[in-house]
Amino acid sequence: MAHFPSAFLDEIVARTDLIELIARYVELKKSGANFMGLCPFHHEKSPSFSVSADKQLYYCFGCGKGGGAFQFLMEHDGYSFPEAVEYLAEKTGLEVPKDSGPAPQEEARKKQALALLDRAASVFSNALKAEQGKSAREYFQRRGLPEDIIQQYRLGYAPPGYGFMQKSFGQDDRILAQLEAVGLLFKGDRGYADRFRARVMFPIRDRRGHVVGFGGRIMEKGEPKYLNSPETPYYHKSELLYGYYEHRDAIRKRKLLVIVEGYMDVLALAAHGLPVGLASLGTAIGERQLREILRLHAEPVFCFDGDRAGRQAAWRALERMLPILVSEHGPRFLYLPDGEDPDSLLQKEGPDAFKKRLEADAKPVLNTWLDGLRSLAGRGAEGRARMAKKADAMLADMKDDYLKQAWRQEAEADTGLKLREQSKPVKATRSVSSYASPSARNQERFLAALLQIPSRISFLLQGEDNFILDDTGLNDVYTRALELAAANECVVQALLLDFPQEERIPLWASQSDISDGEYRKLLLLMQERHLKQLRKQPAPPEQAEYRLKRLQEITKKLKEVDINAE
């Protein structure tokens, strides 16, 4: 990660209006000291997403996502940390220090590559509009795509034969090498040759809208039907979804997401007023893509052709979904009539009839799973045994223990057989509060109090107590918080960068403020615990006597606090 001076990052945070930044995507309404809205990171019907203007923090009490301006741009818009810093610096009128940020050569190489890919998209688009693109234009017309869709999605055409890229970009060896690096050329025995030929072209964008690769479809019969860019530093087909950048906001607004099999299905939905489709890039949907789908919308509809290949694709998606599926998710599966796909049905029936299919015919994922198991297992007692064995094996991948129990019960009811695998105890993930001892809860609450009002840390720095928290993760955060406060740095914002995987930090800082009275009691409890631990260690008589006397004083103060509370 690039290194930026702490004072510079603090200044960016101080100048950034987090409410304005988030309000581009979330409708926020004032609620007490904070603003509330529907979470942009998961599907919900009632607002649990809180944004604090004073603390410059957001936190969702539903899914646990939280952080500041940098984290929002990274989580929501797909920025890298250096890109988020540069974006906010420019937005707030600050200049990025020259000795920080990503390596200049690496950054320049990336910008050149993305500029080249964007230029290639324009080259293909211009070829579509030219005389040589007549057949491609007619193809899109036959497929029912209007001009505004062609323009919005920057559709294009790669002419037949070789040499189109050289004609468009010139013969400079450096440019040709760059075109090869981004997957537009390949090098053979006779030099460079075009990867895409005689195909309609679909630019593929990342979460920020940059063109990072292409999909090319042949218009007549031939193989391969679809040809995608090869893997590059910027194009990873297992992570990208076609239509994500274009449709992300519409999906959240309409609360509808339809996963389809191909680019043309995505575009057909958009052409009929339903910009809510996403598709994988010519391969089966992978776990990373499924995570992105379920984060964008908790109840997507997976819409597959009703033929054998479509059902196999649906089953593969379901299998890969099990490890990340939780009880808050509600995916559904829709199989279309034989010989039909979303594109053809929309042309025949129109969008209203298609939406009715989505509502009436899409089956919950559990029903789809049971139907699939029956189909795989066959009939009779042997079939029920095979079904139970397969159910057992698949449920082993499921991490949500409550959901696993519910699915197991359904499978047992369906087969009449007892499944063998036992449920594991449910573990707390976001907080120790629910299951920990009173001492552990007090330690977490004490740390939360410090993060809510970092000025409290200055008192600790002046004192003699060297607290060590039982939980290693808590102690790491606590120790770092003291270091940051001693250096006069913005404690919470810096912790968010130092501990990006620690979801509890934004939770502690965003929850209802711990009062001064409660904090004083928590501090006394921490001091009492610390002195009790010290008294177990060998010490000179004078030091032991001092520790005992101080422990007695603190115990007395704690009793007074309890009496006053009553």
N, C-alpha and C positions, 0 to 999 in steps of 0.2 A: 504494500500500500504506500502511496506517495506520502511524504511527510510535509505537513503544513504547520507553521508556528501556531501554538495554542492561542496566543493573543489574536491572531488573524481569524481563527475559527470562531473564537468568542465574539469578535466584532461582527462577523457575518450573521451569527445567531441573533445578536442584539439588534441588527438592522432589518432582519427578515420578519415580515408579517406572516406568521404561520397560518393565521385564520384566512388571509387572502390566498395563500398558496394552496391550502386544502379546499377552499370554497370553489375552486375551479372544477372540482369533481364531486363534492359533497355539499348538499344543501344543509347548512348549519343554522341552528336556531339557538338563541340565548337561553341558558338554563342555569340560573344562579350566577356563580362566578365564571362558569365555563360555557362552551357551546356544545350542542349535541347534534348528532346526525346519524344516518344509516352508514354502517361501516363499509368502506370501499374495498376491504380485503376479504369479506365473506358475505354471503347472502343472509339478510335478516329482515324481519318485518317491523320490529320496533327498535328505535335508536338506542344503541349502547356504545356509540363511538363518541368519546369526549375529547375536546380540544381546549387547552388552557392557554389563553393569550399571555397571562402573566408568567407562567412557567415555560412557555414556548414548547409545550409537549402535547402529544396526542396519545390516547390509549383506548383500546376497545375492550370493554368488559365482557364481550362475548367470545372473541377468538384470541385475545391476549396480545394482539399486535400493538406496538407502541414505540414511541421515539420522538425525535425532533425533526427539523426541516431536512437534514441530510438523510435520515432514515426514510422519510416519506418519499423523497425522490428516488431513493435506491429500491425500496420495496414496491412502490406503486408504478413508477415510470421506467424502471429498469436502468437507471443511471449507475455507473460505477461511482465509488466514493470521490475520486478526483473530478469526475464529470459533474457530480452534484455540487462540489465546492466551486468549481469554475462557473457553473450556471448561476448559483446564488451570489457569487462575487460580482458577476456582471450585472445581475438584477439589482443589487444593492449599491452599485457604483464603486466597488472596491477592486483594486488591482491585485492579482495573484502574485505573491513574491516570486521573483525569478529563480531563486535557488530551491524552490519547492515544486510540487506537482509531479506528474509522470515524467519519465525520461523523454527529453525533447525528440530524440530520434524515433522512439516507439510511438509517441503521440503523432508525429508528422506522418509516419508510415500508415497509421490507422486512418488519419484524415484523408490521405491520398487514396487509400483503398476505397473508402466509403464514397468519396467524390467520384471515383472511377465507376463504381457500381451505379451511382445515381445518374451519371452521364450515359452509361449503357442503357439504363431504363429509358432515357429520353431518345436514344438512338433507335431502340426497338419501337418506341411509340411513333417516332417520325416515319419509320419504315412502314408501319401499319397505315399511316395516312397517305403515303406515296402511292404511285401507280403500281409498284411491285407488291403492295399489300392488299390489292383488290380481293384476292381469294380469301385472305384472312378476315377482311371486313365482312365479306359475304358469309363466312363461317359464323362470326359473332352475331350477325343479323338472324341467321337461321336458328341460332341458339337463344334468340330473344333478348339479347343484351343491348339496351339503348346506349346512345352516345354518352350520356352523362355517367353511366357506370364504367364505360371504357375509359373515360377521362379520369374519373375519381380513383380508379384502381390501377391506372397507368398501364393498361394492357398494351401489348405490342406484337411485333412480328419479326422473326428471324428468317430472312430469305434463304432459298436453297443454295447449294454449292458452298465453296470455300472462299475465304478472303474478305467477307463482309466486315469483320472486326478491323482488319488492317486498313480497309478503305475508309472506315469511319474514324479510326484513331491514329492512322499513320504507321510508319515503319520503324519508328524509334525503338531500339532494342529494349530500353528500360521500360517503356510503356507496355510493350508486348510481354515482357516478363511479369509486369504487374497484372496484366490481364490474365495471364496464366495462373498467377497466385490467387486471384479471386474467382477462378473457375470458369472464365469465359473463353479461354483458349486451352488447347493441350498441345504438347510438343511431340511430333512424330518424327519419322526418318527424314521427311522432307521439310521439316521446320514446323512452324506454328499452324494450327488448323482450328476452325470454329467448332466449339462444343455444340452449340445450338444451330440447327439448320432446318428450314422448312417447317417451322413450328410457330404456333401462337404463343406469346410469352406472358408470363404472370410474375411480376416483381414480388419478391417476398421481403417484408419489412420486419424489423425487430420491434421491441416494445416502445422504442423512442421514435419510430417512423423512418429509420434509416433503411434504405435498400441494402440487403446483405446477401441476397442470392436470387435465383430465378427458377421457375418451373416452366418447362416447355411442353406443349401438347401437340402431337401430330394431328393434322386435320383429316387425313385420309387413313386408310388401313395401313398398319405397319407396327413395328415394334422397335423400341419400347413405346407404349402409348404416351407415357409421361416420362420426361427426363428432367432431373433436378440438378442443381449445382452440386459439385462435390463438397466434402467437408473442408472448411477453411477456418482461419482464426475468427471469422466474423459470422460464419454460417454453420450452425449446428442443428441439423434437422430433427434431432431427438428432443430439442428444447423449444423449437419454434412452432407456431400455429398460424396457418394462413387466415388472415382476416382479423387477427387479434388487435393490432394497432387501430385498424379502421373501425372495429365494432365494439371495442371495450366499453366505451361510455354508453352506447345504445343498449348493450346487454344489461348493464347495471340499472339504467333508467327504466327499461321495459321489464326487467326481472325475468328475462327469457334468454336461454342459450341453447342452440341446437348444434350438435356435433354431427357433421356430415363427412362423406368419404372423399370428396374431390373439390378442386378449386371451382369448377363450374357450378356445383351445388351451392357453394358459398355465395357466388355472384348471382345465381338465380334467385336465391332468397332476398338478397339486397335489391335486385331489380324489381321484385314484387313488394317492396316496402317493408321487408323484414331483414334489416341489417344486424342479424343476431347469430349468424352462422360462423363456425370455425371448422377447419379441417387440418389433419396432419399432413405432412409433406411427402406424400407418396408411399409412406410406410405405416405399419401398425402403430397405434397410439402407444407411447411409452409412459413410464411412471412420472417423469418430469412434466410431460405435457398434461397428464391427468391431474397432477398437483396444481398446475396453473389453472386448469379448467375448474376444479372444485373450489379454488380460492376465488376465482372470478364470480362463480355462481354455484351455490350449493345444490341446486336441483336441475342440472342440465338434462336435456333429452338427447340420447345417442340415437341418431336416425340412420339406419342402415338398409341397404337393399334386402328384399325378402328372399333372395336366392341363397344357395349354399355358402358362397363366398361371403355374403353380407352377414350371415349368422355366425360364421367362423370369426369374422372380424369383431363382431359384437362380443363373442365369448372371450376372445383374447383381451379385449378392453376390460371386461369384467374381471378376469383373472388378475390383471395388472393393477386393478383398482382396489382389490381387497386389502392390501397392506396399509393403504392410506385412508380407507373408508372409516368414518366415525358416525355416531348416531345423529349428528346434526346434518349429515348429508342425505339427500334424497334423489339420486340420479334415477332416470327412467330410460327405457329402451323401446324404440318404435321400429317395427319391421314393416317395410312398404310392400305393396303387392308385387308379385313376380313380374320382372321385366320393367319395373318402374324405379325411378330415383327421384329425389326432391325436385330436380330440374324438370323432368318430364311431367310430374304430377302438378307442379305449379303452373305449367303451361296449359294443362288440361283442365284443372279444377279451380285455379286461382288461389290467392293467399288465404282467404277466409276459410275455405274448405280444408286447406292444409293445416291451419291453426286448429281447426276442430279435430283433425287427426291427432295432432300433438296432445290435445287435452283429453280426448276420449280413448285413444288406442295405445298410448304409451304406457307400458307396464313398469311398476316399481322394480328396482334392481333385485330385490329378494325373489319376486315371482319369476323374473328372468333367470335367476340362478337355479331355482328349483326346476323350472321347465327345461333348462339346459342339462341338468343332472339326469332327469328322466330320459331325455333323448339319448344321452350318452350311455346310460346304464342298460336300457332295454326293459323287457317285461319279466314277470314272474318273481319267484323268491330270489333267484340268482341276481336278477336285475336290481331288486331292492338292496341286496347285499353290496353289489357294486356301487350303487348310488350312495349308500352310507359310507363306504370306504373313500369314495371321491370327495364327499362332503367333508369328512374328517380331515383329509389331506389339505383341502382348500381352506378350511377354517383355521388351520395352523398358521396361516399367513396373516390372519386378521389381528390387528393390534388392539382395537377397541373391545375390551372385555365384555362390556354390557351388550354391545351389538353382537358379539360372537355368541353369547349365551342365547340371545333372542333367535339368531339364525339357527343355532344348534337345535333349539326346541322345535322350530318349524321343520327342519330336516328329519328329526326323530318322529314327529307326527306324520310326516309324509311317507316315511319308510316303515314305520312301526318298529324300528330298531333303535337301541341305545348306542349313541356315539361314544367313543372311548375317551377322546381328549378332554382333559379337565381344564376348567377356567383358571387362569392365574389371578392372584389378588390385584385389584385395581390400585395403581400407583398414583400418588399426587405428582403433578408435573410442574405447575406454575408457582406453587407456594408451599412452604412447609407448614403453614398455619393450620390446615385442616387435620393433619395427622400427627403433628409433632408434639413434644412435651411442652408444658407451660414455659420452661426455661428457653426452649428453642423459639417458641412464639414470641417471647419477650425480646429475644435477640433480633429477630427479624423486624419486629415493630420498632425497636430502638434504631436500627439502620434506616428504616423508612422515615423516621422522624428527622434524622440527620439530612437525608436527601431532600426532604420537603423544605427544610429551612437550613441550608448549608452553613449559615452563620453560627449555628450551634456547635459546629466542629471546632471553632476557634477556642472555645472553653476547654475542649478535650486536649488540644495541642498544648495548652498552658499547664495542664494538670500532670499528675504523676502516674495515672492509671494507664496501663498498657493492655487493653482488652484483647482477648483472642476469642473469636466466635467459634462455636462447635462445628457448624457447617462450613466446609472448606470453601464452597462457592461464596457464601456470605462473607467469610473472613477476607477473601481476596478482594471483594468489592469494597469492604470496609477499610482495609489497609490502603487501597488505591485512593479512596475518597479522602483520607487524611493527607496523603501526599499531594493531591491536587489542591486541597484547601491551603496547605502550607505554602504552595507555590502561587497562591492567589489566582488559580484558574477556575473556570466555570465547571463546577464539580459534576453536575448531572449530565450535561452535554458531553463532557469528556469521557465519563463512564460509559455512555451509550456507544462511543467509538471504541473504547478499550474492551468492552464486553458485549459485542454485537449479538451473541446468542443468549444472553441473560435477559429473559422476558420480564423478570420481576422488577428490573430497574425502573422502567416507565410506569409500572403498576404502583410501586412504592411512591414515586414522585407525584403521581396523578391522583391517588386516592384522597379521601377527605383528610384535611390536615390534622395531625396529631397535636393536641393542645399543649401549651407550655406546662400545664399541671401534670398531664399524663407523661410528658417527656421527662419532667423532674423525677417522677416515680420510676420510670424506666431506667434513668441514669443511676438512681440509687440501687435498683435491683442489679444492674450491671456491676456496680462497684462492690456490692455485697458478694456477688458470685465470684468476682475477681479476688477479693480478699480471702474468701474461704479456700480458694484454690492455692493462694500463696501460703496460707497457714499450714497446708499439708507438706510444704517443702521445708527442709532444714534451714535455720536462720540463727544469727547471733541473738542472745537474750534480749538486748535492747530493741532490735528490729522486730522480734517476735512480739514483744510487749506493745510496741507502737501499732503493729498490725491489729492486734486484739482490741486495743483501745479504739482504733478507727472503725473497726467492724462493729463494735458496740454502739458507737455514735450513729453509724448508718442504719443499723437495725432499729434504733430508737426513732430516727427520722422517718423510717418506713412505717412504723406503727402510728406516728403522728399523722402521716399522710392518710392512712387508712381511716383513722378516727375522724379527721376533717371531712373525708369523702362521705362518711356516714351521716 
